[in-house]
Amino acid sequence: MDLAAYTRVAPARGETVTGESFRTVAGGKGANQAIAAARAGGSVCFVGAVGEDDFGPRLRAALDGAGVGTGPLRTVPGPSGIAHIVVDGEGHNAIVVVPGANGTVTGLADGDEDVIAAAGALLLQLELPLDGVLAGARAAHRHGVRTVLTPAPARPLPDGLLAVTDLLVPNEHEAAALSGRSDPRAAARVLLEAVPEVVVTLGAAGCLYAARGREPLAVPALPAKAVDTTAAGDTFVGALAVALGEGRPTARALEWATAASALSVEREGASSSMPVRAEIDARAAAGARGRANEAGPPAAT
């Protein structure tokens, strides 16, 4: 559950400020990506855990309401996971995650592997213990299911996990932490030594795609007035997974996911900010027209 406080200026260390509003919104990187993918038109099932506290039923209901299958979602003793979020007047955020029930997902439960095996892609994040993430990735790998890993919160990744990751999607800070290179292109080159494909998300600058044996591809962001950047990256990943699963060319899939992300930052909240497919289609089409206008008319022959 995201506990989000909105304030004109975020507090410095030791400082207290008066906030402008507060809200609780179903969140968590896994749930965010699941809801984003479902709203983008994907058929989605969620593997994870919630607690026996008041947040647990609310989180389950939020997934159900978004059309995400919750059959494999466990309920365990103790509190659900929470994220304490401070959002400033420019839409930037700072987040503290307390794992709660997420910390109990150290492996697969009965039936989880069957759910993974039936999927086209498995989206993974690092708000679960690494043992649980690795178990899911290995199951996907055994069944030829594409694995998409968002390495957040950033931490060192074991070689065994990278070996079963097909697409790594870090933001520029996570890419720098994992590669030791601050330049996104240099970071992507290092990361390609471990995984076959990388997308580095760059916020307002768009994203950078790199794959072994291919030239890097930069996709600019679409214009957007940022209100709240929370879950923009998760929106991007969920939409990207849907687009790739539908067989769209990589460049078109990235542009479509970028359109979804642009829509999400224009609204407050995490899962509550995520667009539906028709909205993404409309923004992507507008972006394509804008790029065509910038390119100018074709040369005369």
C-alpha positions as CSV (number, residue, x, y, z in Angstrom):
1,M,0.0,0.0,0.0
2,D,1.4,3.4,-1.0
3,L,1.1,6.0,1.8
4,A,1.6,9.2,-0.2
5,A,2.1,12.6,1.2
6,Y,2.1,15.6,-1.1
7,T,4.0,18.8,-0.1
8,R,5.3,21.9,-1.9
9,V,8.8,21.2,-0.7
10,A,10.1,17.9,0.5
11,P,11.6,18.0,4.0
12,A,15.3,18.0,4.5
13,R,16.9,15.8,7.2
14,G,15.6,16.8,10.6
15,E,13.0,19.2,9.1
16,T,9.2,19.1,9.5
17,V,7.1,20.6,6.8
18,T,3.3,20.9,6.3
19,G,1.8,18.7,3.7
20,E,-0.9,19.7,1.2
21,S,-2.7,16.3,1.0
22,F,-2.4,12.6,1.9
23,R,-3.8,9.4,0.2
24,T,-3.4,5.7,0.4
25,V,-3.3,3.9,-3.0
26,A,-2.7,0.3,-3.9
27,G,0.9,0.0,-5.0
28,G,4.1,-2.0,-4.9
29,K,6.2,-2.4,-8.0
30,G,4.8,-5.9,-8.8
31,A,1.2,-4.8,-8.4
32,N,1.8,-1.6,-10.3
33,Q,3.3,-3.5,-13.2
34,A,0.4,-6.0,-13.1
35,I,-2.2,-3.3,-13.2
36,A,-0.4,-1.3,-15.9
37,A,-0.2,-4.4,-18.1
38,A,-3.9,-5.3,-17.5
39,R,-5.1,-1.7,-18.3
40,A,-2.9,-1.8,-21.4
41,G,-4.8,-4.8,-22.6
42,G,-2.8,-7.7,-21.3
43,S,-4.1,-10.9,-19.6
44,V,-2.4,-10.8,-16.2
45,C,-2.0,-13.0,-13.2
46,F,-0.3,-12.0,-10.0
47,V,2.0,-14.1,-7.8
48,G,2.9,-12.7,-4.4
49,A,1.6,-12.1,-0.9
50,V,-0.4,-9.7,1.2
51,G,-0.8,-9.6,5.0
52,E,-3.7,-10.2,7.4
53,D,-4.0,-6.5,8.2
54,D,-6.6,-4.0,6.9
55,F,-4.5,-3.3,3.8
56,G,-4.5,-7.0,2.6
57,P,-8.1,-7.1,1.4
58,R,-7.8,-3.6,-0.1
59,L,-4.8,-4.6,-2.1
60,R,-6.4,-7.8,-3.4
61,A,-9.6,-5.9,-4.3
62,A,-7.5,-3.3,-6.3
63,L,-5.9,-6.1,-8.3
64,D,-9.3,-7.8,-8.9
65,G,-10.8,-4.5,-9.9
66,A,-8.1,-3.9,-12.5
67,G,-8.8,-7.3,-14.0
68,V,-5.7,-9.0,-12.6
69,G,-6.0,-12.6,-11.6
70,T,-5.3,-13.1,-7.9
71,G,-5.6,-16.9,-7.6
72,P,-1.9,-17.3,-6.7
73,L,-1.9,-14.2,-4.3
74,R,-1.2,-15.6,-0.8
75,T,-2.5,-14.1,2.5
76,V,0.1,-14.6,5.2
77,P,0.3,-13.6,8.9
78,G,1.5,-10.1,9.7
79,P,1.3,-6.7,7.9
80,S,1.2,-6.1,4.1
81,G,4.0,-4.3,2.4
82,I,3.9,-0.5,2.4
83,A,5.7,2.3,0.7
84,H,6.0,5.7,2.4
85,I,6.1,8.3,-0.4
86,V,6.8,12.0,-0.3
87,V,5.9,13.9,-3.5
88,D,7.1,17.5,-3.9
89,G,5.5,20.4,-5.9
90,E,7.5,19.4,-9.0
91,G,6.2,15.9,-9.0
92,H,9.5,14.3,-7.8
93,N,9.3,11.6,-5.1
94,A,11.3,9.9,-2.3
95,I,10.2,6.5,-1.2
96,V,10.8,4.2,1.8
97,V,9.6,0.6,1.3
98,V,8.8,-1.7,4.2
99,P,8.5,-5.3,2.8
100,G,5.9,-6.8,5.2
101,A,4.3,-9.8,3.6
102,N,6.5,-9.4,0.5
103,G,9.4,-10.6,2.6
104,T,7.8,-14.1,3.0
105,V,7.9,-14.8,-0.8
106,T,11.2,-16.8,-0.7
107,G,10.1,-19.4,-3.3
108,L,7.3,-20.7,-5.4
109,A,4.1,-22.1,-3.8
110,D,2.2,-25.0,-5.2
111,G,0.8,-24.1,-8.6
112,D,2.9,-21.0,-9.1
113,E,5.1,-22.7,-11.7
114,D,2.1,-23.8,-13.7
115,V,0.9,-20.2,-13.8
116,I,4.3,-19.0,-14.9
117,A,4.6,-21.7,-17.6
118,A,1.3,-20.7,-19.2
119,A,2.4,-17.0,-19.5
120,G,4.0,-15.2,-22.4
121,A,6.2,-13.2,-20.0
122,L,7.1,-13.0,-16.4
123,L,7.6,-9.5,-14.9
124,L,9.9,-9.4,-11.9
125,Q,11.0,-6.8,-9.4
126,L,13.3,-6.7,-6.3
127,E,10.7,-5.9,-3.6
128,L,10.7,-9.6,-3.0
129,P,13.6,-11.6,-1.5
130,L,16.1,-12.5,-4.1
131,D,15.5,-16.2,-3.5
132,G,11.9,-15.8,-4.5
133,V,12.8,-13.7,-7.6
134,L,15.4,-16.3,-8.7
135,A,12.9,-19.1,-8.2
136,G,10.4,-17.4,-10.5
137,A,13.0,-16.5,-13.1
138,R,14.3,-20.1,-13.2
139,A,10.8,-21.5,-13.6
140,A,10.2,-19.1,-16.5
141,H,13.5,-20.0,-18.1
142,R,12.7,-23.7,-17.8
143,H,9.5,-23.2,-19.8
144,G,10.8,-20.7,-22.4
145,V,8.9,-17.8,-20.9
146,R,10.4,-14.3,-21.4
147,T,11.7,-12.8,-18.2
148,V,11.6,-9.0,-17.7
149,L,13.4,-7.8,-14.6
150,T,13.2,-4.3,-13.1
151,P,16.2,-4.1,-10.7
152,A,14.6,-1.9,-8.1
153,P,15.2,-1.2,-5.4
154,A,18.8,-1.3,-6.7
155,R,21.0,-4.0,-5.2
156,P,23.8,-6.2,-6.5
157,L,22.4,-9.0,-8.6
158,P,23.7,-12.6,-8.5
159,D,25.0,-14.0,-11.7
160,G,22.4,-16.8,-11.5
161,L,19.6,-14.3,-11.8
162,L,21.1,-12.4,-14.7
163,A,21.7,-15.7,-16.5
164,V,17.9,-16.3,-16.6
165,T,16.9,-12.7,-17.4
166,D,16.0,-11.9,-21.0
167,L,15.2,-8.2,-20.7
168,L,16.6,-5.9,-17.9
169,V,14.8,-2.6,-17.4
170,P,16.7,-0.3,-15.0
171,N,16.3,3.4,-14.7
172,E,19.5,5.4,-15.3
173,H,20.4,5.4,-11.5
174,E,20.0,1.6,-11.3
175,A,21.9,1.1,-14.5
176,A,24.8,3.2,-13.1
177,A,24.7,1.2,-9.8
178,L,24.8,-2.1,-11.5
179,S,27.4,-1.3,-14.2
180,G,29.6,1.2,-12.5
181,R,29.1,3.6,-15.5
182,S,27.3,6.9,-15.2
183,D,26.7,7.3,-18.9
184,P,23.6,5.3,-19.9
185,R,25.1,4.0,-23.2
186,A,28.2,2.9,-21.4
187,A,26.1,1.3,-18.7
188,A,24.0,-0.6,-21.3
189,R,27.2,-1.9,-22.9
190,V,28.4,-3.3,-19.6
191,L,25.0,-4.8,-18.8
192,L,24.8,-6.6,-22.1
193,E,27.7,-8.7,-21.0
194,A,25.2,-10.3,-18.6
195,V,21.8,-10.1,-20.3
196,P,20.8,-10.1,-24.0
197,E,18.6,-7.0,-23.9
198,V,18.5,-3.8,-21.8
199,V,16.1,-0.8,-21.7
200,V,17.4,2.1,-19.6
201,T,14.6,4.4,-18.7
202,L,15.7,8.1,-18.6
203,G,12.7,9.9,-17.2
204,A,11.9,13.1,-19.2
205,A,14.6,12.1,-21.7
206,G,12.8,8.9,-22.7
207,C,14.6,5.6,-22.9
208,L,17.6,3.8,-24.4
209,Y,17.3,0.3,-25.9
210,A,20.3,-1.9,-26.4
211,A,20.7,-5.5,-27.5
212,R,23.6,-7.8,-28.4
213,G,24.6,-7.4,-32.0
214,R,22.3,-4.3,-32.6
215,E,22.8,-0.6,-32.6
216,P,21.4,1.2,-29.6
217,L,18.0,2.9,-30.1
218,A,17.1,6.1,-28.3
219,V,13.4,6.8,-27.9
220,P,12.5,10.3,-26.7
221,A,9.8,10.9,-24.1
222,L,6.5,12.5,-25.2
223,P,5.7,16.0,-23.8
224,A,4.0,15.8,-20.4
225,K,3.4,18.1,-17.5
226,A,4.5,16.1,-14.5
227,V,2.2,16.0,-11.5
228,D,3.5,12.8,-9.9
229,T,6.2,10.5,-11.3
230,T,5.4,7.7,-8.9
231,A,5.1,4.4,-10.8
232,A,5.9,5.9,-14.2
233,G,8.6,3.3,-14.7
234,D,6.2,0.5,-13.7
235,T,3.6,1.8,-16.2
236,F,6.3,1.8,-18.9
237,V,7.3,-1.8,-18.1
238,G,3.7,-3.1,-18.0
239,A,2.8,-1.5,-21.3
240,L,6.1,-2.6,-22.9
241,A,5.5,-6.2,-21.9
242,V,2.0,-6.1,-23.5
243,A,3.4,-4.5,-26.7
244,L,6.2,-7.0,-27.1
245,G,3.8,-9.8,-26.3
246,E,1.6,-8.7,-29.2
247,G,4.6,-8.9,-31.5
248,R,5.1,-5.2,-32.1
249,P,8.5,-4.2,-33.5
250,T,10.8,-3.1,-30.7
251,A,10.8,0.6,-31.7
252,R,7.0,0.7,-31.9
253,A,6.7,-1.1,-28.6
254,L,9.0,1.4,-26.8
255,E,7.1,4.3,-28.3
256,W,3.8,2.9,-27.1
257,A,5.2,2.3,-23.6
258,T,6.6,5.8,-23.5
259,A,3.1,7.1,-24.3
260,A,1.7,5.2,-21.4
261,S,4.4,6.5,-19.1
262,A,3.7,10.1,-20.2
263,L,0.0,9.8,-19.3
264,S,0.8,8.3,-15.9
265,V,3.0,11.3,-14.7
266,E,0.2,13.7,-15.5
267,R,-1.9,12.2,-12.7
268,E,-1.5,11.6,-9.0
269,G,-0.9,8.2,-7.5
270,A,0.6,5.0,-8.6
271,S,-1.9,2.4,-9.9
272,S,-4.5,5.1,-9.9
273,S,-2.5,7.0,-12.5
274,M,-2.2,4.3,-15.1
275,P,-3.9,4.7,-18.4
276,V,-6.2,2.3,-20.3
277,R,-5.4,1.0,-23.7
278,A,-7.5,3.5,-25.7
279,E,-5.7,6.4,-23.9
280,I,-2.3,4.9,-24.8
281,D,-3.3,4.4,-28.4
282,A,-4.4,8.0,-28.6
283,R,-1.3,9.5,-27.0
284,A,1.0,7.2,-29.1
285,A,-0.8,8.3,-32.3
286,A,-0.4,11.9,-31.3
287,G,3.3,11.4,-30.6
288,A,3.7,9.7,-34.0
289,R,2.1,12.7,-35.8
290,G,4.4,15.1,-33.8
291,R,7.5,13.2,-34.8
292,A,6.3,13.2,-38.4
293,N,5.8,17.0,-38.3
294,E,9.2,17.5,-36.8
295,A,10.8,15.4,-39.6
296,G,9.2,17.7,-42.2
297,P,7.8,16.7,-45.6
298,P,9.6,14.0,-47.6
299,A,12.2,15.2,-50.0
300,A,11.1,15.8,-53.6
301,T,12.2,13.3,-56.2
